[in-house]
Amino acid sequence: MKKMRRKDKNIKVIPIKKPNLWVVFFNFIVHHFKLRWNFVSRKFFKSEFIPLYIASLIFVIIAVISGTMVVYDTNSHITSYRKMQQLFLDSGYDLEKIRNREIDVPRIFIQSLPDDFNMIESPKEKKDLFIKFLLPLILKKNEELKANREKLLKIKEKFEKKKKLSAEENEFFKYVQEEYKTETKDINDILTKLDEISVSMALGQAIQETGWGESRFLIKGNSIFAEWTWGGEGMLPRARKTGLIHRIKTFPTLYDSVNSYANNLNRTRYYAGFRKMRAKLREQNKPLFGRWLMSSMIHYSTEKNKYILDVKRIIRDNNLDDFNEVKLQSEEKV
């Protein structure tokens, strides 16, 4: 007869716990992340690629420190005029200090205005914001024009000294000949066209055309200067006179509108008088006063002299000539 074994009283029965589903799920995610990371690291972090990555990082750091790589502020995150106002405030953008030449204009380039811009109730607040968003755009275009003009002046100097142009200078000269067509193809005629625009005149016209930002052409179409187009595209004016078939030209960004305005003044035959007057101011080393130059803008509006007088009054009443010689902050400060 088999002997019965005694039960060991020291043996404990441990109950099996149910697994925590959240823990299981977390471990599953971590496991798969490790698998993916191992694959990526084997694929892209090979030893032969490390010098390339280090060199790229050093290049970016040097570019940012030296100011050659600049990221400009845009309105991609701006959904209201309050946020735009805060952006200007954070950057130290103060119009009075700019008028007094205490600071330069911050490099803040707004792409489009928020939809609620024309809902600003305070006239002073609206005027300040209007000038603040537009001033850097005008100065940015003038920077481009000034740089190209200086290149052309160096080419002119080489012509006078009968020196040979470099390949880059030849290419640039062909470009400006095409862009600024003249009857004589004289370099002096091109220089008359290739010059900066008057800051105060541009501000005054923009104010007149948009009513300090209330125009739907500005809010919906980025049209600052109400330029006409006859190509079938653009926005239809609500009060277009009978017999007229034009529309108001629209733009992808506000800067594109400034660029088109400057090209219009510098290239088309309607503003030859403006260019001659600007050239005389240059010869006399005088600023491009908007109230003087507006006298030549008889062809800009169907209202002719009334339009000219209205813009001159805007320039005078708002002291816009104070901005004629201001400049953007250097890129290193951005």
Rosetta silent file (secondary structure, phi, psi, omega in degrees, C-alpha in Angstrom):
SEQUENCE: MKKMRRKDKNIKVIPIKKPNLWVVFFNFIVHHFKLRWNFVSRKFFKSEFIPLYIASLIFVIIAVISGTMVVYDTNSHITSYRKMQQLFLDSGYDLEKIRNREIDVPRIFIQSLPDDFNMIESPKEKKDLFIKFLLPLILKKNEELKANREKLLKIKEKFEKKKKLSAEENEFFKYVQEEYKTETKDINDILTKLDEISVSMALGQAIQETGWGESRFLIKGNSIFAEWTWGGEGMLPRARKTGLIHRIKTFPTLYDSVNSYANNLNRTRYYAGFRKMRAKLREQNKPLFGRWLMSSMIHYSTEKNKYILDVKRIIRDNNLDDFNEVKLQSEEKV
SCORE:     score description
SCORE:     0.000 S_00000001
   1 L     0.000  127.590 -178.660    0.000    0.000    0.000 S_00000001
   2 L   -69.056  140.280  177.057    1.367    3.354   -1.109 S_00000001
   3 L   -83.026  138.454  176.579    2.150    5.850    1.517 S_00000001
   4 L   -78.744  128.719  177.842    0.441    9.179    1.267 S_00000001
   5 L   -77.532  140.653  178.715    2.859   12.117    1.035 S_00000001
   6 L   -73.464  141.937  175.104    2.382   14.837    3.510 S_00000001
   7 L   -73.102  132.221  178.486    1.443   18.199    2.221 S_00000001
   8 L   -77.037  113.813 -176.360    4.160   20.772    2.695 S_00000001
   9 L   -68.498  -15.276 -177.708    2.607   23.396    4.814 S_00000001
  10 L   -81.910  -13.276 -178.792    5.271   25.960    3.674 S_00000001
  11 L   -75.887  128.116  179.218    4.064   26.030    0.033 S_00000001
  12 L  -108.293  141.600  177.266    1.995   29.138   -0.784 S_00000001
  13 L   -94.200  116.528 -177.999   -0.462   29.401   -3.611 S_00000001
  14 L   -99.606  121.610 -179.295    0.024   32.705   -5.488 S_00000001
  15 L   -71.060  141.499  179.223   -3.007   33.841   -7.503 S_00000001
  16 L   -80.597  123.503  179.891   -2.347   34.862  -11.138 S_00000001
  17 L   -84.511  145.942  175.372   -3.084   38.526  -11.753 S_00000001
  18 L   -72.497  136.786 -178.868   -4.787   39.681  -14.930 S_00000001
  19 L   -66.246  145.245  176.538   -2.426   41.765  -17.115 S_00000001
  20 L   -77.730  118.513 -175.524   -2.995   45.529  -17.239 S_00000001
  21 H   -61.935  -35.092  179.723   -4.134   46.289  -20.793 S_00000001
  22 H   -66.382  -38.901  178.462   -2.612   49.782  -20.738 S_00000001
  23 H   -66.127  -41.995  178.475    0.778   48.387  -19.754 S_00000001
  24 H   -61.787  -44.333 -179.423    0.587   45.782  -22.494 S_00000001
  25 H   -63.805  -43.628  179.855   -0.347   48.418  -25.047 S_00000001
  26 H   -61.650  -45.274  179.084    2.481   50.723  -23.910 S_00000001
  27 H   -63.120  -35.668  178.095    5.041   47.918  -24.112 S_00000001
  28 H   -63.492  -44.815  179.548    3.770   47.039  -27.583 S_00000001
  29 H   -64.291  -45.244 -179.809    4.248   50.651  -28.782 S_00000001
  30 H   -61.233  -42.073 -179.530    7.730   50.890  -27.242 S_00000001
  31 H   -60.943  -46.190 -178.872    8.731   47.601  -28.838 S_00000001
  32 H   -70.823  -32.454  175.964    7.635   48.701  -32.310 S_00000001
  33 H   -64.080  -41.956  178.246    9.240   52.111  -31.877 S_00000001
  34 H   -62.237  -40.210  177.772   12.544   50.406  -31.062 S_00000001
  35 H   -61.416  -46.320 -179.333   12.216   48.259  -34.169 S_00000001
  36 H   -65.090  -41.346 -179.787   11.596   51.288  -36.376 S_00000001
  37 H   -63.200  -41.530  177.985   14.412   53.258  -34.750 S_00000001
  38 H   -61.142  -38.419  179.264   16.852   50.404  -35.258 S_00000001
  39 H   -66.211  -46.883 -179.057   15.892   50.301  -38.933 S_00000001
  40 H   -63.774  -43.850 -178.006   16.306   54.089  -39.394 S_00000001
  41 H   -64.946  -37.364  177.524   19.594   54.199  -37.511 S_00000001
  42 H   -68.183  -32.049 -175.247   21.014   51.348  -39.572 S_00000001
  43 H   -78.852  -43.956 -168.694   19.822   53.058  -42.774 S_00000001
  44 H  -113.320  -18.211 -176.811   20.840   56.682  -42.227 S_00000001
  45 L  -104.438   46.461  175.117   23.305   56.875  -39.360 S_00000001
  46 L   -74.866  154.122 -174.993   26.128   55.025  -40.980 S_00000001
  47 H   -60.102  -32.249 -177.822   29.629   56.065  -40.001 S_00000001
  48 H   -72.513  -16.999  179.649   30.396   57.419  -43.474 S_00000001
  49 H   -88.101  -17.739 -173.291   27.488   59.910  -43.226 S_00000001
  50 H   -59.645  -44.692  177.485   28.529   61.406  -39.876 S_00000001
  51 H   -58.893  -36.336  178.614   31.093   63.897  -41.334 S_00000001
  52 H   -65.253  -43.394  179.512   28.444   65.177  -43.758 S_00000001
  53 H   -64.348  -41.426 -179.881   25.927   65.732  -40.951 S_00000001
  54 H   -65.115  -42.569  179.336   28.501   67.540  -38.816 S_00000001
  55 H   -62.862  -40.492  179.061   29.553   69.771  -41.735 S_00000001
  56 H   -64.234  -42.220  179.697   25.895   70.669  -42.452 S_00000001
  57 H   -63.440  -43.188  178.961   25.283   71.550  -38.801 S_00000001
  58 H   -62.458  -40.974  179.609   28.392   73.772  -38.688 S_00000001
  59 H   -61.605  -44.482 -179.170   27.314   75.542  -41.909 S_00000001
  60 H   -63.407  -43.592 -179.062   23.848   76.331  -40.504 S_00000001
  61 H   -62.339  -45.529  179.925   25.310   77.645  -37.221 S_00000001
  62 H   -63.880  -40.538 -178.601   27.816   79.893  -39.032 S_00000001
  63 H   -64.276  -40.912 -179.279   25.128   81.165  -41.441 S_00000001
  64 H   -68.694  -42.857 -179.002   22.761   82.103  -38.631 S_00000001
  65 H   -65.269  -41.316 -176.918   25.483   83.809  -36.581 S_00000001
  66 H   -76.656  -15.680  178.644   26.834   85.766  -39.558 S_00000001
  67 L    89.898    4.065  179.802   23.366   86.871  -40.627 S_00000001
  68 L   -77.602  -20.335  176.071   23.519   85.352  -44.122 S_00000001
  69 L  -111.891  114.655 -174.378   20.624   83.075  -43.299 S_00000001
  70 L  -126.551  130.407  175.852   17.588   85.054  -42.194 S_00000001
  71 L  -103.823  115.566 -177.512   14.105   83.807  -41.448 S_00000001
  72 L   -85.958  147.077  176.134   11.596   86.594  -41.910 S_00000001
  73 E   -72.170  139.694  175.479    8.439   86.857  -39.876 S_00000001
  74 L  -130.426 -178.092 -178.444    5.233   86.223  -41.782 S_00000001
  75 L  -101.055   25.276 -178.367    1.587   86.080  -40.864 S_00000001
  76 L   -59.863  -25.621 -179.607    1.246   82.305  -41.154 S_00000001
  77 L  -107.157    3.828 -176.616    0.270   82.318  -37.477 S_00000001
  78 L   -94.402  115.106 -179.523   -1.593   85.635  -37.496 S_00000001
  79 L  -114.964   -4.150  178.811   -5.338   85.213  -37.459 S_00000001
  80 L  -151.125  160.216 -179.649   -6.359   88.552  -35.962 S_00000001
  81 H   -66.504  -25.558  177.284   -5.128   92.130  -35.804 S_00000001
  82 H   -63.231  -41.165  179.053   -4.526   91.632  -32.071 S_00000001
  83 H   -69.312  -36.276  176.523   -1.913   88.969  -32.807 S_00000001
  84 H   -65.421  -40.880  178.227   -0.317   91.190  -35.422 S_00000001
  85 H   -61.079  -42.001  179.822   -0.255   94.016  -32.894 S_00000001
  86 H   -67.099  -36.772  177.249    1.417   91.736  -30.358 S_00000001
  87 H   -60.752  -44.320  178.426    4.010   90.657  -32.936 S_00000001
  88 H   -65.511  -39.664 -179.322    4.953   94.296  -33.528 S_00000001
  89 H   -64.531  -44.157 -178.988    5.026   94.973  -29.791 S_00000001
  90 H   -63.911  -28.474 -178.230    7.311   91.994  -29.092 S_00000001
  91 L   -88.260   -1.315 -179.376    9.749   93.189  -31.769 S_00000001
  92 L    74.745   25.772 -177.420    9.981   96.713  -30.303 S_00000001
  93 L   -75.251  105.508 -176.365    8.357   98.243  -33.405 S_00000001
  94 L  -127.951  114.431 -175.568    7.778  101.902  -32.407 S_00000001
  95 H   -65.308  -36.451 -179.933    6.877  104.451  -35.107 S_00000001
  96 H   -65.465  -40.986  178.215    7.878  107.481  -33.035 S_00000001
  97 H   -66.703  -32.574  177.937   11.356  106.069  -32.415 S_00000001
  98 H   -71.159  -42.401  176.763   11.627  105.317  -36.136 S_00000001
  99 H   -58.019  -38.346 -177.126   10.565  108.857  -37.058 S_00000001
 100 L   -87.682    6.295  179.258   13.259  110.192  -34.704 S_00000001
 101 L    61.882   27.877  177.942   15.877  107.774  -36.155 S_00000001
 102 L   -80.376  -32.446  178.203   16.334  106.126  -32.750 S_00000001
 103 L  -138.300  163.790  174.043   15.765  102.638  -34.183 S_00000001
 104 L   -95.454  168.493 -176.569   15.486  101.010  -37.600 S_00000001
 105 E   -77.128  127.237  179.013   12.394   99.288  -38.967 S_00000001
 106 L   -62.332  148.116  179.502   12.100   95.618  -37.887 S_00000001
 107 L   -83.265   71.547  176.979   12.215   93.010  -40.634 S_00000001
 108 E  -116.140  112.157 -174.760    8.630   91.851  -40.228 S_00000001
 109 L  -113.690  100.935 -179.192    7.023   91.122  -43.587 S_00000001
 110 L   -74.867  131.154 -179.174    3.311   90.393  -43.340 S_00000001
 111 L   -81.138  -42.886  178.941    2.027   88.246  -46.208 S_00000001
 112 L  -148.829  150.459  178.871   -1.688   89.018  -45.862 S_00000001
 113 L   -79.884  147.219  175.087   -3.800   91.005  -43.452 S_00000001
 114 L   -65.591  153.768 -175.651   -6.140   89.194  -41.028 S_00000001
 115 L   -62.263  -24.363 -176.395   -9.828   89.326  -41.958 S_00000001
 116 L   -93.239   13.044 -177.242  -10.696   91.455  -38.941 S_00000001
 117 H   -60.119  -40.121 -177.532   -8.251   94.261  -39.779 S_00000001
 118 H   -79.216    6.155  177.291  -11.014   96.605  -40.943 S_00000001
 119 H   -98.438    2.493  178.750  -12.874   96.047  -37.658 S_00000001
 120 L   -65.160  125.176 -174.620  -10.347   98.044  -35.595 S_00000001
 121 L   -83.774  -36.695 -177.410  -12.378  100.730  -33.864 S_00000001
 122 L   -76.625  119.015  178.748   -9.630  103.116  -32.754 S_00000001
 123 H   -58.378  -41.675 -179.583   -8.531  105.359  -35.681 S_00000001
 124 H   -64.482  -43.342  179.704   -5.065  105.861  -34.170 S_00000001
 125 H   -61.288  -42.501 -179.799   -4.618  102.135  -33.616 S_00000001
 126 H   -66.360  -42.781 -179.911   -5.642  101.384  -37.194 S_00000001
 127 H   -62.956  -43.879 -179.979   -3.338  104.055  -38.653 S_00000001
 128 H   -62.125  -45.618 -179.296   -0.355  102.818  -36.651 S_00000001
 129 H   -65.682  -37.329  179.747   -0.917   99.190  -37.671 S_00000001
 130 H   -61.868  -49.280  179.973   -1.406  100.150  -41.313 S_00000001
 131 H   -65.713  -38.101 -177.483    1.903  101.999  -41.502 S_00000001
 132 H   -65.182  -38.374 -179.231    3.669   99.276  -39.501 S_00000001
 133 H   -77.097  -31.754 -173.673    2.693   96.443  -41.838 S_00000001
 134 H   -85.970  -35.410 -175.409    3.339   98.396  -45.052 S_00000001
 135 H   -56.366  -48.157  179.625    6.567  100.244  -44.233 S_00000001
 136 H   -62.655  -31.853 -179.555    8.846   97.141  -44.101 S_00000001
 137 H   -67.552  -41.911  178.446    7.439   95.888  -47.424 S_00000001
 138 H   -65.434  -43.890 -179.253    8.251   99.176  -49.193 S_00000001
 139 H   -66.414  -33.779  177.443   11.736   99.266  -47.674 S_00000001
 140 H   -63.700  -44.516  177.612   12.359   95.667  -48.688 S_00000001
 141 H   -63.804  -40.230  179.061   11.570   96.508  -52.323 S_00000001
 142 H   -65.573  -33.168  175.056   13.790   99.593  -52.117 S_00000001
 143 H   -59.982  -44.771  179.453   16.643   97.462  -50.812 S_00000001
 144 H   -63.719  -45.454  179.975   16.378   95.299  -53.915 S_00000001
 145 H   -64.135  -41.336 -179.598   16.214   98.325  -56.232 S_00000001
 146 H   -63.998  -42.983 -179.729   19.161  100.007  -54.515 S_00000001
 147 H   -62.654  -42.703  178.899   21.336   96.883  -54.777 S_00000001
 148 H   -68.434  -35.775  178.978   20.596   96.524  -58.497 S_00000001
 149 H   -65.827  -41.066  179.123   21.193  100.227  -59.099 S_00000001
 150 H   -64.276  -36.780  175.510   24.605  100.026  -57.411 S_00000001
 151 H   -62.123  -42.751 -178.421   25.523   97.079  -59.643 S_00000001
 152 H   -68.587  -35.143  177.495   24.533   99.106  -62.700 S_00000001
 153 H   -65.159  -36.901  176.588   26.537  102.139  -61.529 S_00000001
 154 H   -66.505  -37.154  177.006   29.647   99.952  -61.262 S_00000001
 155 H   -66.410  -40.816  177.842   29.041   98.712  -64.806 S_00000001
 156 H   -60.399  -41.905  179.120   28.677  102.305  -65.989 S_00000001
 157 H   -62.427  -38.631  177.743   32.002  103.163  -64.353 S_00000001
 158 H   -66.992  -39.023  176.911   33.650  100.260  -66.182 S_00000001
 159 H   -59.146  -45.629 -177.699   32.169  101.450  -69.487 S_00000001
 160 H   -64.729  -32.933  179.137   33.605  104.922  -68.905 S_00000001
 161 L   -92.828    3.709  179.010   37.039  103.477  -68.123 S_00000001
 162 L    55.997   42.796  177.129   36.721  101.027  -71.027 S_00000001
 163 L   -97.679  152.814 -178.548   37.199   98.039  -68.766 S_00000001
 164 L   -78.242  137.970  178.155   35.956   94.565  -69.579 S_00000001
 165 L   -81.482  149.419  174.198   32.869   93.322  -67.745 S_00000001
 166 L   -74.513  168.478  179.108   32.892   90.034  -65.875 S_00000001
 167 H   -61.163  -39.115  179.084   30.571   87.215  -66.974 S_00000001
 168 H   -66.204  -41.202  179.654   28.272   87.993  -64.033 S_00000001
 169 H   -67.042  -39.071  176.427   28.200   91.707  -64.905 S_00000001
 170 H   -60.943  -43.846 -179.691   27.443   90.912  -68.552 S_00000001
 171 H   -64.677  -41.663  179.562   24.555   88.691  -67.529 S_00000001
 172 H   -65.703  -41.193 -178.980   23.189   91.329  -65.158 S_00000001
 173 H   -64.090  -39.275  176.718   23.450   94.079  -67.785 S_00000001
 174 H   -63.527  -37.899  179.574   21.498   91.965  -70.292 S_00000001
 175 H   -62.727  -49.417 -177.820   18.869   91.379  -67.616 S_00000001
 176 H   -69.819  -30.046  175.334   18.332   95.088  -66.849 S_00000001
 177 H   -62.233  -38.710 -179.614   18.317   95.936  -70.556 S_00000001
 178 H   -74.395  -41.191 -176.681   15.436   93.520  -70.993 S_00000001
 179 H   -72.851  -37.340 -176.803   13.591   94.560  -67.845 S_00000001
 180 L  -116.703   68.407 -176.444   13.963   98.334  -68.327 S_00000001
 181 L   -61.399  134.150  177.018   13.579   98.720  -72.074 S_00000001
 182 L  -130.801  157.032 -178.704   14.546  102.146  -73.409 S_00000001
 183 L   -67.392  -36.157 -176.052   14.424  103.662  -76.867 S_00000001
 184 L   -93.923  -16.559 -174.260   18.139  104.523  -76.887 S_00000001
 185 L    59.794   25.216  178.493   19.383  101.526  -74.834 S_00000001
 186 L   -80.108  138.634 -178.889   21.584  104.059  -73.058 S_00000001
 187 H   -62.962  -30.047  177.695   22.750  103.000  -69.595 S_00000001
 188 H   -67.684  -33.717  176.366   21.779  106.444  -68.255 S_00000001
 189 H   -66.869  -37.850  178.200   18.208  105.879  -69.428 S_00000001
 190 H   -67.311  -40.406  178.674   18.156  102.572  -67.565 S_00000001
 191 H   -62.708  -31.563  176.763   19.511  104.272  -64.436 S_00000001
 192 H   -64.511  -32.054 -179.741   16.640  106.769  -64.648 S_00000001
 193 H   -86.634  -39.293 -175.522   14.222  103.842  -64.418 S_00000001
 194 L   -85.656   87.726 -178.746   16.139  101.633  -62.011 S_00000001
 195 L  -154.906  169.010 -178.166   15.772  103.539  -58.761 S_00000001
 196 L   -71.608  159.562  174.834   13.955  103.463  -55.437 S_00000001
 197 L   -95.918  158.539  178.671   10.351  104.546  -54.953 S_00000001
 198 L   -74.806  122.637 -178.909    9.296  107.317  -52.596 S_00000001
 199 H   -63.100  -46.520 -177.228    8.315  105.789  -49.248 S_00000001
 200 H   -66.945  -36.387  178.574    5.973  108.635  -48.303 S_00000001
 201 H   -67.356  -42.408  178.914    4.289  108.655  -51.711 S_00000001
 202 H   -63.269  -42.744  177.708    3.730  104.879  -51.596 S_00000001
 203 H   -62.974  -44.976 -179.260    2.277  105.131  -48.087 S_00000001
 204 H   -61.818  -43.547  179.270    0.046  108.058  -49.101 S_00000001
 205 H   -67.188  -39.103  178.774   -1.300  106.295  -52.182 S_00000001
 206 H   -62.937  -40.309  177.880   -1.907  103.090  -50.254 S_00000001
 207 H   -63.860  -44.928  179.638   -3.887  105.010  -47.639 S_00000001
 208 H   -63.088  -42.741 -174.999   -5.931  106.754  -50.313 S_00000001
 209 H   -73.997  -29.678 -174.046   -6.629  103.546  -52.255 S_00000001
 210 H  -110.256   -7.151 -176.716   -7.571  101.376  -49.264 S_00000001
 211 L    63.252   47.906 -178.053   -9.065  103.843  -46.780 S_00000001
 212 L    58.720   35.401  173.005   -6.517  102.887  -44.123 S_00000001
 213 L    98.312    6.863 -177.602   -7.078   99.189  -44.759 S_00000001
 214 L   -86.972   -8.535 -176.440  -10.851   99.018  -45.137 S_00000001
 215 L   -69.413  134.458  175.587  -10.796   98.001  -48.820 S_00000001
 216 H   -68.802  -24.557  177.305  -12.003   94.485  -49.616 S_00000001
 217 H   -65.207  -34.288  177.849   -9.453   94.442  -52.434 S_00000001
 218 H   -74.253  -49.382 -174.857   -6.738   94.663  -49.780 S_00000001
 219 H   -67.797  -42.543 -175.188   -8.208   92.150  -47.322 S_00000001
 220 H   -93.500  -25.834 -173.764   -9.301   89.571  -49.900 S_00000001
 221 H  -124.688    7.412 -179.237   -6.852   90.178  -52.747 S_00000001
 222 L    55.854   27.384 -178.794   -3.702   91.695  -51.198 S_00000001
 223 L   -94.168  107.383 -176.683   -4.190   94.684  -53.510 S_00000001
 224 L   -87.188  -34.785 -171.129   -2.624   97.724  -51.839 S_00000001
 225 L  -113.271   12.681  175.345   -2.613  100.182  -54.739 S_00000001
 226 L    51.375   45.500  178.594   -5.803   99.179  -56.614 S_00000001
 227 L   -69.934  142.091 -179.634   -3.965   98.468  -59.864 S_00000001
 228 E   -86.509  152.299  172.652   -6.187   97.726  -62.850 S_00000001
 229 E  -140.821  148.988 -178.811   -6.073   94.631  -65.009 S_00000001
 230 L  -121.054   17.333 -176.105   -7.875   93.791  -68.248 S_00000001
 231 L   -87.815    4.696 -178.481   -7.018   90.106  -68.473 S_00000001
 232 L    91.660  -15.928  177.291  -10.334   88.825  -67.120 S_00000001
 233 L   -96.143  172.833  179.449   -8.790   87.985  -63.756 S_00000001
 234 L   101.523 -178.397 -177.248   -8.960   90.009  -60.566 S_00000001
 235 E   -98.394  141.915 -177.288  -11.788   91.367  -58.425 S_00000001
 236 L   -83.542  122.300  176.693  -14.781   93.176  -59.879 S_00000001
 237 L   -66.813  137.049 -178.614  -15.257   96.760  -58.575 S_00000001
 238 L   -72.760  -32.092 -176.971  -18.768   97.297  -57.231 S_00000001
 239 L  -110.361   38.976  179.798  -18.954  100.916  -58.410 S_00000001
 240 L   -69.117  132.598 -177.263  -17.285  100.500  -61.783 S_00000001
 241 L   -68.282  151.711  179.545  -18.361  103.238  -64.171 S_00000001
 242 L   -60.315  133.610  178.998  -20.394  102.362  -67.250 S_00000001
 243 L    98.078  -18.389  178.805  -18.226  101.497  -70.222 S_00000001
 244 L   -87.104  144.724 -176.353  -15.210  100.414  -68.186 S_00000001
 245 L  -123.924    9.943 -176.617  -14.176   96.751  -68.327 S_00000001
 246 L   -76.214  163.450  169.056  -11.258   96.646  -65.905 S_00000001
 247 E  -126.415  171.924  177.976  -10.910   94.614  -62.729 S_00000001
 248 E   -96.216  124.464 -176.796   -8.686   95.131  -59.684 S_00000001
 249 L   -64.490  136.146  177.209   -5.516   93.098  -59.835 S_00000001
 250 L  -110.236  162.136 -173.951   -4.995   90.576  -57.000 S_00000001
 251 L  -139.248  151.834  177.589   -1.732   89.192  -55.602 S_00000001
 252 L   -63.621  -37.345  179.988   -0.511   86.110  -53.715 S_00000001
 253 L  -138.922  166.906  176.984    1.074   88.313  -51.023 S_00000001
 254 H   -64.638  -36.257  179.384    1.212   91.958  -49.985 S_00000001
 255 H   -64.198  -35.047  177.488    4.832   92.176  -51.094 S_00000001
 256 H   -61.357  -34.265  177.461    3.819   91.109  -54.607 S_00000001
 257 H   -68.302  -42.388  177.081    1.510   94.136  -54.683 S_00000001
 258 H   -63.121  -42.543  179.807    4.351   96.466  -53.615 S_00000001
 259 H   -61.405  -43.204  179.605    6.627   94.882  -56.208 S_00000001
 260 H   -65.739  -40.235  178.355    4.048   95.395  -58.966 S_00000001
 261 H   -60.925  -46.096 -179.538    3.504   99.031  -57.922 S_00000001
 262 H   -64.631  -42.644  178.655    7.249   99.762  -58.059 S_00000001
 263 H   -64.193  -35.797  178.133    7.626   98.079  -61.442 S_00000001
 264 H   -62.036  -46.781  179.645    4.671  100.068  -62.737 S_00000001
 265 H   -67.123  -35.787 -172.709    6.283  103.377  -61.730 S_00000001
 266 H   -86.929  -16.342 -171.478    9.727  102.395  -62.998 S_00000001
 267 H  -120.531  -33.636 -172.551    8.853  100.834  -66.348 S_00000001
 268 L   -81.884  153.681 -174.601    5.630  102.112  -67.915 S_00000001
 269 H   -69.628  -21.276 -177.579    5.490  105.194  -70.125 S_00000001
 270 H   -65.142  -21.319 -174.884    2.721  106.827  -68.071 S_00000001
 271 H  -114.735   28.876  175.732    5.185  107.664  -65.296 S_00000001
 272 H   -62.108  -36.838  178.263    8.069  109.064  -67.313 S_00000001
 273 H   -63.655  -40.183  176.684    7.425  112.437  -65.635 S_00000001
 274 H   -60.416  -44.643 -177.361    7.739  110.830  -62.211 S_00000001
 275 H   -66.344  -37.876  178.104   11.076  109.277  -63.163 S_00000001
 276 H   -65.822  -41.035  179.329   12.455  112.589  -64.506 S_00000001
 277 H   -66.750  -39.607  177.768   11.462  114.395  -61.328 S_00000001
 278 H   -62.787  -41.350  179.285   13.028  111.647  -59.201 S_00000001
 279 H   -61.962  -37.801  178.905   16.268  111.899  -61.217 S_00000001
 280 H   -65.840  -39.898  177.375   16.397  115.672  -60.535 S_00000001
 281 H   -63.897  -37.215  177.525   16.010  115.057  -56.800 S_00000001
 282 H   -63.807  -43.632  179.877   18.857  112.556  -57.000 S_00000001
 283 H   -61.715  -32.627 -178.991   21.097  115.085  -58.751 S_00000001
 284 L   -91.178    5.051 -179.052   20.377  117.585  -55.979 S_00000001
 285 L    55.292   40.979  179.545   20.997  114.956  -53.243 S_00000001
 286 L  -107.891  151.022  176.086   17.497  115.495  -51.892 S_00000001
 287 L   -63.046  161.016  179.842   15.166  112.877  -50.355 S_00000001
 288 L   -84.093   76.088 -177.901   12.336  111.502  -52.496 S_00000001
 289 L   -64.220  125.920 -176.963    9.658  113.745  -51.021 S_00000001
 290 H   -64.678  -38.141 -178.090    6.239  112.282  -51.736 S_00000001
 291 H   -67.338  -30.454  175.980    4.414  115.611  -51.973 S_00000001
 292 H   -72.756  -48.527 -174.851    6.805  116.782  -54.683 S_00000001
 293 H   -69.211  -26.257  179.673    6.708  113.575  -56.684 S_00000001
 294 H   -62.292  -24.072 -179.793    2.903  113.274  -56.506 S_00000001
 295 H   -61.617  -21.168 -178.372    2.654  116.261  -58.841 S_00000001
 296 H   -93.431    2.369 -172.056    3.791  113.955  -61.659 S_00000001
 297 L   -98.152   40.495 -176.667    1.146  111.258  -61.014 S_00000001
 298 L   -65.399  -24.921 -176.594   -1.605  112.714  -63.207 S_00000001
 299 L   -93.768    0.774 -174.480   -2.141  109.383  -64.985 S_00000001
 300 L   -75.135  -34.373 -176.037   -2.520  107.209  -61.868 S_00000001
 301 L  -131.341  152.065  176.151   -6.217  107.879  -61.250 S_00000001
 302 L   -68.744  -14.142  179.000   -9.216  108.889  -63.321 S_00000001
 303 L   -83.713   -4.240  172.800   -9.742  111.667  -60.748 S_00000001
 304 L    51.422 -117.481 -173.567   -6.543  113.340  -62.017 S_00000001
 305 H   -65.311  -33.744  178.110   -5.741  116.506  -60.024 S_00000001
 306 H   -61.469  -42.512  179.034   -8.224  115.766  -57.243 S_00000001
 307 H   -61.633  -45.075  179.960   -6.462  112.467  -56.604 S_00000001
 308 H   -59.923  -45.901 -179.969   -3.065  114.192  -56.502 S_00000001
 309 H   -65.088  -37.719  179.211   -4.290  116.805  -54.021 S_00000001
 310 H   -63.613  -44.437 -179.382   -5.913  114.123  -51.823 S_00000001
 311 H   -68.320  -40.295  177.619   -2.704  112.091  -51.589 S_00000001
 312 H   -59.656  -40.210  179.464   -0.601  115.202  -50.929 S_00000001
 313 H   -64.705  -40.744  178.544   -2.946  116.091  -48.066 S_00000001
 314 H   -61.928  -44.140  179.697   -2.613  112.572  -46.610 S_00000001
 315 H   -61.908  -44.448 -178.806    1.179  112.801  -46.752 S_00000001
 316 H   -67.448  -49.391 -174.539    1.165  116.223  -45.099 S_00000001
 317 H   -66.088  -27.213 -177.882   -1.426  115.500  -42.391 S_00000001
 318 L  -106.681    9.523  177.929    0.260  112.256  -41.328 S_00000001
 319 L    51.000   44.700 -175.600    3.867  113.492  -41.640 S_00000001
 320 H   -72.894  -20.549  177.054    4.702  110.609  -43.946 S_00000001
 321 H   -65.538  -13.509  175.362    7.801  112.346  -45.324 S_00000001
 322 H   -61.855  -22.639 -174.416    9.390  111.468  -41.957 S_00000001
 323 H   -95.536    2.050 -173.460    9.788  107.918  -43.308 S_00000001
 324 L   -63.610  -30.676 -175.727   11.592  108.760  -46.555 S_00000001
 325 L  -116.723   16.531  175.600   15.072  108.012  -45.246 S_00000001
 326 L   -76.664  164.028 -178.782   14.403  105.298  -42.672 S_00000001
 327 L  -140.808  164.336  177.695   15.871  101.856  -43.247 S_00000001
 328 E   -76.065  154.172  172.457   15.370   98.234  -42.269 S_00000001
 329 L   -59.044  148.333  176.329   17.300   96.632  -39.459 S_00000001
 330 L   -64.352  149.865 -175.133   20.463   94.907  -40.588 S_00000001
 331 H   -62.301  -27.392 -179.108   19.959   91.209  -41.231 S_00000001
 332 H   -63.974  -24.146 -177.655   22.397   90.264  -38.451 S_00000001
 333 H   -83.987  -10.673 -175.345   19.918   91.630  -35.888 S_00000001
 334 L   -75.587    0.000    0.000   17.074   89.428  -37.044 S_00000001
